[in-house]
């Protein structure tokens, strides 16, 4: 690990100012990706700005038809929260299956969304629930936020304050997890609203994406059998030592069918 300085920010404005003053500084919340990268000398930030304890980034609340989750809420907290379980149980289920108990005890929803790992779980829920990523200066719709592998619409000195999820009538998440890491080799979040049905896929490609052909088929018939005739092209999907692209394309269909079947239990 390279040398760095450490600063515990007193507030969101102070954290943003520190990022503007030092472009090589990085925010620290759970540190589930950042700290291992530093230990392996894959990242060398000049400073860590600790935002994990900021009250402005904490809390979970229902606001009209939205569920607002503070950026510093840990995965285990999201999974166990009664407001989440009552209003968006698919999100609680998703959070409960992230990584392992240690990761769930330290990792945060804001950190995961800002990092935008192509195999992370939360991006599927954010995109599937047409969420708005609320920062210290604006709200960014999910369709505009995710921009490819580890890339987002965030400015270098911009902080995520909260995620504002639209609450669907029904939602379900199905994941084929890597047996060692718990990351999604493929995960699919299906959300059914009064005016729209969304299918968001993570783990299969270089970033989260919507499977629009499946959305169209399910709008006509919201049953897993509606997907039988569909197949997702493997072009552009991830291929690595764990699975070729064609296998991941097959997993997308299977996980989508499982998620759609799970909608019945979410009614």
C-alpha positions as CSV (number, residue, x, y, z in Angstrom):
1,X,0.0,0.0,0.0
2,X,1.3,3.5,-0.9
3,X,1.3,6.3,1.6
4,X,-1.7,8.6,1.9
5,X,-3.3,11.1,4.3
6,X,-6.5,10.6,6.1
7,X,-9.3,13.1,6.8
8,X,-12.6,12.6,8.5
9,X,-15.0,15.1,6.8
10,X,-17.3,17.1,9.1
11,X,-19.9,17.4,6.5
12,X,-20.8,16.9,2.8
13,X,-19.6,20.4,1.8
14,X,-16.3,19.8,3.4
15,X,-15.9,16.4,1.7
16,X,-16.7,17.9,-1.7
17,X,-14.3,20.8,-1.1
18,X,-11.5,18.3,-0.2
19,X,-12.1,16.5,-3.5
20,X,-11.9,19.8,-5.5
21,X,-8.7,20.7,-3.7
22,X,-7.0,17.4,-4.5
23,X,-8.1,15.5,-7.6
24,X,-6.1,12.4,-6.4
25,X,-8.1,12.1,-3.2
26,X,-10.8,9.5,-2.8
27,X,-13.9,9.1,-0.6
28,X,-14.0,6.4,2.0
29,X,-17.3,4.9,3.2
30,X,-17.2,1.1,3.5
31,X,-14.0,0.7,1.5
32,X,-14.9,-2.7,0.2
33,X,-13.4,-2.1,-3.2
34,X,-11.0,0.8,-2.5
35,X,-9.0,-0.7,0.4
36,X,-8.3,-4.0,-1.3
37,X,-7.2,-2.1,-4.4
38,X,-4.9,0.0,-2.3
39,X,-3.4,-3.0,-0.6
40,X,-2.7,-4.6,-3.9
41,X,-1.2,-1.3,-5.2
42,X,-3.8,-1.1,-7.9
43,X,-4.9,2.3,-6.5
44,X,-2.8,5.1,-5.0
45,X,-5.0,7.9,-3.7
46,X,-3.2,10.8,-2.2
47,X,-5.8,11.1,0.6
48,X,-8.8,9.3,2.0
49,X,-11.8,11.4,3.0
50,X,-13.9,9.5,5.4
51,X,-17.6,10.2,5.0
52,X,-19.0,7.0,6.6
53,X,-20.4,8.8,9.7
54,X,-22.0,11.8,8.2
55,X,-25.6,12.1,9.4
56,X,-26.6,13.6,6.0
57,X,-25.8,10.3,4.4
58,X,-27.7,8.1,6.8
59,X,-31.4,7.1,7.2
60,X,-34.2,5.3,5.3
61,X,-37.6,6.8,4.8
62,X,-40.8,6.5,2.6
63,X,-41.5,9.8,0.8
64,X,-44.8,9.6,-1.1
65,X,-44.3,6.8,-3.6
66,X,-40.5,6.7,-3.2
67,X,-38.1,4.9,-0.8
68,X,-35.2,7.1,0.0
69,X,-32.0,5.3,1.2
70,X,-29.1,7.3,2.6
71,X,-25.8,6.7,0.7
72,X,-24.0,5.6,3.9
73,X,-26.5,2.9,4.8
74,X,-24.7,-0.5,5.0
75,X,-26.0,-3.5,3.1
76,X,-27.0,-5.3,6.3
77,X,-28.9,-2.3,7.4
78,X,-30.8,-2.1,4.1
79,X,-31.6,-5.8,4.3
80,X,-33.0,-5.6,7.9
81,X,-34.8,-2.3,7.7
82,X,-38.5,-2.5,8.3
83,X,-39.3,0.4,5.9
84,X,-37.4,-1.3,3.1
85,X,-39.0,-4.7,3.8
86,X,-42.5,-3.1,3.8
87,X,-42.1,-0.9,0.7
88,X,-39.5,-2.6,-1.5
89,X,-38.9,-6.2,-0.2
90,X,-36.9,-7.1,-3.3
91,X,-34.3,-4.5,-2.4
92,X,-34.0,-6.0,1.1
93,X,-33.6,-9.5,-0.4
94,X,-31.0,-8.2,-2.8
95,X,-29.0,-6.5,0.0
96,X,-29.1,-9.7,2.1
97,X,-27.4,-11.7,-0.6
98,X,-24.5,-9.3,-1.3
99,X,-21.0,-10.8,-0.6
100,X,-20.6,-12.3,2.8
101,X,-21.5,-11.1,6.4
102,X,-18.3,-9.0,6.7
103,X,-19.0,-7.2,3.4
104,X,-22.6,-6.6,4.3
105,X,-21.6,-5.2,7.7
106,X,-19.2,-2.6,6.1
107,X,-20.2,-2.0,2.5
108,X,-22.6,0.9,1.7
109,X,-25.2,1.4,-1.0
110,X,-23.8,4.7,-2.1
111,X,-20.3,3.3,-2.4
112,X,-21.5,0.4,-4.5
113,X,-23.5,2.6,-6.8
114,X,-20.7,5.2,-7.2
115,X,-18.2,2.4,-8.0
116,X,-20.5,0.8,-10.6
117,X,-18.7,-2.5,-10.6
118,X,-20.2,-4.5,-13.6
119,X,-21.0,-7.4,-11.2
120,X,-22.5,-5.4,-8.4
121,X,-26.1,-6.1,-7.3
122,X,-27.4,-2.6,-6.4
123,X,-27.1,-1.1,-9.9
124,X,-29.8,-3.6,-11.1
125,X,-32.2,-2.4,-8.4
126,X,-31.4,1.3,-9.1
127,X,-32.0,0.9,-12.8
128,X,-34.9,-1.5,-12.5
129,X,-36.7,0.8,-10.0
130,X,-36.1,3.9,-12.2
131,X,-34.3,5.4,-9.2
132,X,-32.8,8.9,-8.9
133,X,-29.3,9.1,-7.6
134,X,-29.4,12.2,-5.4
135,X,-26.1,14.0,-5.0
136,X,-24.9,17.1,-3.2
137,X,-26.1,19.2,-6.1
138,X,-28.6,17.4,-8.3
139,X,-30.7,14.3,-9.0
140,X,-29.5,11.9,-11.7
141,X,-32.0,9.5,-13.2
142,X,-30.7,5.9,-13.3
143,X,-31.1,5.7,-17.0
144,X,-28.5,8.6,-17.3
145,X,-26.3,7.6,-14.3
146,X,-24.6,4.4,-15.4
147,X,-22.2,4.9,-18.2
148,X,-20.2,1.6,-18.6
149,X,-17.7,-0.3,-16.6
150,X,-16.8,1.7,-13.4
151,X,-18.1,4.8,-15.1
152,X,-20.9,7.0,-14.0
153,X,-22.3,10.5,-14.5
154,X,-20.8,11.8,-11.3
155,X,-18.4,14.8,-11.5
156,X,-15.0,14.3,-9.8
157,X,-16.0,16.3,-6.7
158,X,-19.6,15.1,-6.5
159,X,-21.0,13.0,-3.7
160,X,-24.0,10.7,-3.6
161,X,-26.2,11.7,-0.7
162,X,-29.1,9.2,-1.2
163,X,-30.8,6.9,-3.7
164,X,-34.5,7.6,-4.3
165,X,-36.2,4.4,-5.5
166,X,-39.6,4.5,-7.2
167,X,-41.7,1.8,-5.4
168,X,-43.1,-0.7,-7.9
169,X,-46.3,-2.7,-7.5
170,X,-44.2,-5.8,-7.6
171,X,-40.5,-6.5,-7.9
172,X,-38.1,-9.5,-7.6
173,X,-34.4,-10.1,-8.0
174,X,-32.7,-13.3,-9.1
175,X,-28.9,-13.8,-9.1
176,X,-26.5,-16.5,-10.1
177,X,-23.7,-15.7,-7.6
178,X,-20.1,-16.6,-8.0
179,X,-19.5,-19.2,-5.3
180,X,-16.4,-17.6,-3.8
181,X,-17.0,-13.8,-4.0
182,X,-20.8,-13.7,-4.0
183,X,-20.7,-11.2,-7.0
184,X,-23.4,-11.6,-9.6
185,X,-22.2,-13.6,-12.5
186,X,-25.6,-12.6,-13.7
187,X,-28.4,-10.9,-11.7
188,X,-31.8,-9.7,-13.0
189,X,-34.1,-7.2,-11.3
190,X,-37.7,-7.1,-12.6
191,X,-39.9,-4.3,-11.4
192,X,-43.6,-3.9,-12.4
193,X,-45.1,-0.4,-12.2
194,X,-48.6,0.7,-13.2
195,X,-47.3,2.2,-16.4
196,X,-44.1,0.3,-17.1
197,X,-42.2,-3.0,-16.6
198,X,-38.4,-3.0,-16.3
199,X,-35.8,-5.7,-16.6
200,X,-32.4,-4.7,-15.4
201,X,-29.4,-7.0,-15.8
202,X,-26.1,-6.9,-13.9
203,X,-23.0,-9.1,-14.1
204,X,-23.5,-10.2,-17.7
205,X,-22.0,-7.1,-19.5
206,X,-19.5,-4.3,-18.9
207,X,-22.3,-2.5,-17.0
208,X,-25.9,-2.8,-15.9
209,X,-28.4,-2.6,-18.8
210,X,-32.0,-3.0,-19.5
211,X,-33.2,-6.1,-21.6
212,X,-35.8,-4.3,-23.6
213,X,-36.9,-7.2,-25.6
214,X,-37.8,-9.0,-22.4
215,X,-39.6,-5.9,-21.2
216,X,-41.8,-5.9,-24.3
217,X,-42.6,-9.6,-24.1
218,X,-43.5,-9.3,-20.4
219,X,-45.7,-6.2,-21.0
220,X,-47.8,-8.4,-23.3
221,X,-47.8,-11.4,-20.8
222,X,-46.2,-11.0,-17.4
223,X,-45.4,-14.7,-17.1
224,X,-42.0,-16.4,-17.3
225,X,-43.3,-18.5,-20.3
226,X,-43.4,-15.2,-22.3
227,X,-39.6,-15.4,-22.4
228,X,-39.3,-18.8,-23.9
229,X,-38.9,-17.6,-27.5
230,X,-36.3,-14.9,-26.5
231,X,-32.6,-15.2,-26.5
232,X,-30.1,-12.5,-25.6
233,X,-27.2,-12.1,-28.1
234,X,-23.8,-12.9,-26.5
235,X,-22.0,-10.2,-28.5
236,X,-20.5,-7.7,-26.1
237,X,-21.2,-9.7,-22.9
238,X,-18.5,-10.5,-20.4
239,X,-16.2,-13.5,-21.1
240,X,-13.6,-14.6,-18.5
241,X,-12.2,-17.6,-16.8
242,X,-15.5,-18.0,-14.9
243,X,-17.8,-18.2,-17.9
244,X,-17.9,-17.4,-21.6
245,X,-20.2,-14.8,-23.0
246,X,-22.7,-17.4,-24.4
247,X,-23.1,-18.9,-20.9
248,X,-23.8,-15.5,-19.4
249,X,-26.4,-14.8,-22.1
250,X,-28.1,-18.1,-21.2
251,X,-28.0,-17.1,-17.5
252,X,-29.7,-13.8,-18.3
253,X,-32.7,-15.6,-19.6
254,X,-32.8,-18.1,-16.7
255,X,-32.4,-15.4,-14.1
256,X,-35.1,-13.3,-15.8
257,X,-37.5,-16.2,-15.7
258,X,-36.7,-16.8,-12.0
259,X,-37.3,-13.1,-11.2
260,X,-40.6,-13.1,-13.1
261,X,-41.7,-16.2,-11.3
262,X,-40.8,-14.4,-8.1
263,X,-43.2,-11.6,-8.9
264,X,-46.1,-13.9,-8.0
265,X,-44.8,-14.1,-4.4
266,X,-44.3,-10.3,-4.3
267,X,-48.0,-9.6,-5.2
